[in-house]
Amino acid sequence: MGIVLGDNQYGKAETRLVRVSRTGDTHELVDLNVSVALAGDLDATHLSGDNAGVLPTDSQKNTVYAFARQGIGAIEEFGLRLARHFVDSQPAIHRARVSIESYGWRRLGEHSFARAGDEARTATVTYDGSWAWVVSGLTGLVLLNSTASEFWGYVKDPYTTLPETRDRILATAVTARWRHHGTRSVWDESYADTRAELVAAFTGTHSYSLQQTLYAMGRAVLDARPEVVEVRLSLPNRHHLLVDLGPFDLDNPNEVFVAADRPYGLIEGTVLRDDAAPAGLAWW
């Protein structure tokens, strides 16, 4: 039985980049984390140490900074520019994937800002010389409904201790990815509207399970945004457990909870158009 080299890639991970636009007295701030992964005719560097086709990862980092000097715009467009550059300029590279996280800052003044929590906008762009796949997204969007959530009628086995409930807190930290048809979307508008649809579906759904809420969120995006063909959601169930105040001779009418960080349920799923073409590459 022979031994062969399988799929492989390499790149520069987590290049931190802050760009300040100083046009006029009011400054604009962009805060990114950019990761690059390249694949192609790279067998020689693995098998014999021949680096003739290897673009150093330090050069990839420098390219990110140099392209930022020309302007960033929507992170999807920035990722497309970088991915196309790496493939089109390097004969040995046949596929580039650029993943970007964008961190929000809240304006305090003309040149003062405060970090806007842990939520981040994301984009992953993959380009193979002929086709580009663009996946927008977000992570760390924390949502909570204090009522309008139930969970009952589930399987009970010898190990089940969870009581059924007709009124519970439903909380999650949303990670969402959505794939675009084509690469000519109005990126910022699409992102803002998609985020709003996710939030509205979560808050507006009387939930009998987090799975039901996941489907409602994905469907709301597809109904509202024709350029989106597939939505993937990862929803951890941030459990809020009712505290027993009986030892203190106090009742607890569904008001005092302990927020448990682990273990937690993790609900994941995909909502897509039934005629959507496959992405061609794994992007979860």
N, C-alpha and C positions, 0 to 999 in steps of 0.2 A: 504494500500500500504506500503510495507516494505522499509527499508533503508539498503543499503549494501555498502560496500567499493568497489570502482572501481579500475581500473588500477593505480598503484603507483610505484614510484621509489625514490631513494635517492642517494646522493653521494657528493663528494667534487668537487666544481666548481672552475676553474681557479687557479690551482696550478702553480705558476710561477717558472720556472726552467731555469737556465743558467748553462751549462756545458762547462768547458774549458779543452781541451785536451792539455797537456803540454809535449807531446812526442817530443823531439828535441827543437830547438830554435824557430821554427815556430808553433805558437799555433793555434788551431782550436776552433771555438766558435759555440755552439748550444743554441738557445734561444727559449724556448717553453712555451706554456700556455696549461695545461692539465686539462680536466674535466672528472670526472668519474660519471656514473650513474648506480646503481645496482637495480635489481628487482628480486623477488622470493617469498618465503614463509614469508611474512612480515606483514600478517594481524594482528598478536598479538600485535605488537608494536603500531599499530594504534588504535586497539579496546580496549586493556586493559593496554597498557604501558609496556608489557612484552618485554624486549630488548634482549632476549636470542639469537635471530638470527641476531642481528644487528652488523655488523662490523663498528666501529666508523669511521666517515668521517676523523677524524684526522689520523687514521691508514691508510686510503686510501692515504692521502697526503704523509705520510711517506713511503709508498710502492713506490710511484712514484719516490721519491728521491733515495731510495735504489736501485731500478732497473736502474736508471740513472747512478749510480756508476759503474754498470756492463757494461755500454756502451749503446748508443742510436741507432745509425745507422739510417736507413730510419724511418720516423715517423710512417709509416704504420706498420712496424715490431715491433716497440716499443709499439704501441697500441695493437697489437695482443698479445704480451707477457703479458701485464698488464691485458687485458680482460680475457685471459685464466687463469691467476693466480687467479683472484677474483672468477671466477665461480668454478674452479677445487679445490680450497682450502677452500671454504665456503659452507657447506651443504645447507644452507638456500637460497643461491644466485643461481638463475637459468639463469640470463641474465645480461651481463655487456656491457655497451657502453662506449667507451673511445674516447673522441673528443680532437684533438690536433691542435693547431695553431703553426706554426713555422715562426719566424720572421727573415728576412734576414739581414745580416751585410756585408758590403763591406770592404775588406781588405785594410788597409793603410800601413801596415808594418808587421813585424814578429809577433808582439803582439798588434797591434793597429787596430781599426775597426771604421767604421762609419755606422750608421743605414741606410739600403737601402730602404728608403721610407715606405709607408704604406701597400704595398702588403705583403700578408702572404700565405704560403702554408698550407693546411689543410688536415686532415685525420680523418675519423670517423670509428671506428671498433666496430662491435657488435658481441658478441659470446654468444650462448645459451647452451653450453655444447656439442653440436653435429655439429653445423654449424657456420661459421663465414662469415660476410659480411664486405667487405672493400670498403669504399668510399673515394677516394682521391679528392683533390680539391684545389682551390685557391680563394682568395678574395682580393679586392682592386687593381685589375689590371686595371689601367686607360689607355684607348686607345682613340685616336682621329684621324679621317680623316678630313682634311680641305676642301676636295671636294670629288667628286665621290659618292655623296649621294643626293637622291631626295626624295620628298614626295608629291604625288599628286594623284588625282583620288579617294579620300576618300569620305565618306558620309558627306553631308552638311545638317544640320538641322537648325532650327531657332536660335540656340545658337552658330553656328559656325562662328568664326572670323579669324581662322588661314588661312593665304594665302598659296596657293600651291607654291611649290618651285622645281626648277630643279637643284639647286646647293646650298647645305647647309653644315654646319659642322655637323658631326656625332661623338658624344663623349659618352663614357660610362665608368663605373667602374665595371668590370666583377666580378661576383661571379659565380664560376663553381664548379660542383660536378660530378664526374664520378665513376660509379660502376664497379668493376672488376669481371670477371668470375674466381673464385678461389682465392687462397691466396698465390700464388707462383710467383707473378710478379717480374720483376726486377724493384723495386719501383722507384729508383731515375731516371733511364733511361726512364721509362714510364712517370713519372711526367714531366721531361724536354721536352720530345717529344710532349706530350699532350699540354703543355703550348705553345710550338712553333707552333703547328697546330692551336690553337685558335687564336693566334696573326696573323698568316699568312692568315687565312680565313677572319678575320676582315679587314685587310689592303688590301686584294686582291679582295674583293667583291664590285662591283659597286652596291650600296644599293638603293633599292626603298622603303624599310621600315626596321626598326630595327628588325622586326620579320623575314624578309628574311635573314638578317645577322646572327641572332641567329641560324637559321636552318643550314646555311652554316658552321658556327663554329662547331656545334655539329656533323654534317656529316663528316667534315674533320677529327675529332678525331676518329670516328668509322672506317673510311676508312684506317687510318694510324695505329691504335692500335687494333689488334685482341683481346687482353685480356680485352678491355673495351666493355661493353655491353649496357651502358646507360649513357647519358650525360644530366645533368640538368643545365640550365643557367638562371641567373637573371641579366638583363641588364637595369639599370636605364638610361633613355635618358637625358644626361646632356645638356640641351638646351643652345645654343649660339644664342642670338637674335641680329639681325642687329640694330645698333644704328642709329637713325634719326639725321643726322647732318645738315639737311636743315635749322634749325633756325640760324645756323652759316654761312650760304651761302657756305656750303661745300657738295660735293657729297660723297657717301660712296659706292664704287664699290665692295661690299662684302668683306670689309677688317677690319672694326672695329665692334666688337661685345661686348655685355655684357654677362658674364657667369652667368646664373641664377641657383641657387642651389635648389630652390623649388618654386612652385610645379614642379614635374617632371613626365614624363611618365615612367612606369615600365613594361618592357616586360619580361615575364618568360615563359619557355617552356622546354619540354623534347624531346630529339632525341634518339631513341633506335633501336636496331636490332629487326626486326619483329618476330624473334624466341627467343628473350631474355626471360628467365624465370623471373617471378616477384621476387623482392628483398625479399619478405617475411615480411619485416618491413619497416615502413615509414622512409625515410631518408632525406627528403627535409629540 
